[in-house]
Amino acid sequence: MKSDISVESILLISVKPEFAEKILIGKKTIELRKSTPKKVNKENYILIYVTSPIKELWAICKINNLIKEDKKTFWNKYGSKTGITKYQFNEYCKTNENAFGIELKEIKNFSKYSIELKDLKKAFPNFMPPQTYSYIKSDEINFSVLKQILNKIDKKPVANNVYKK
């Protein structure tokens, strides 16, 4: 993944710490959502913000695929990649007819650089942690701060060394 990420829109998702850890170690490659993000496509970037008590940005990755299937088909095809049990899946999707997922690739772990909420606000002046997901426009990003972070990371996608607080 190149450090040149100046694209029109970047997806920002909030993820609970237990699921963020699974993403970073490669046990979770499909991120479930209540709906499909509409302003992004394959190959767009995602920033992964880890919710309380961590409150840090831990990773950047690319979208490999946006998935929409009926719940049964989704679970049969992708259940093992969601990092949750079938019971958790059914609970999460109980109010929806379909299941929605974002297939992740080229995950870059920068959790050991501890990008805290106060520092995020320097890189993204209007940053607010989303409830589920939000979009960041390229003109709202201080790319120099993000590039400094990315330049510290090994150039290969990372799927280990999860930082635990």
HUURZI-V47268 format. One record per helix or strand. SS is the DSSP state (H for helix, E for strand). FROM is the first residue (numbers start at 1). TO is the last residue. If there is no record, write none. Layout:
((SS;FROM;TO) (SS;FROM;TO))
This chain:
((E;9;15) (H;17;24) (E;30;33) (E;45;50) (E;56;70) (H;71;81) (H;86;93) (E;98;109) (H;111;113) (E;115;116) (H;117;123) (E;133;137) (H;138;140) (H;143;152))
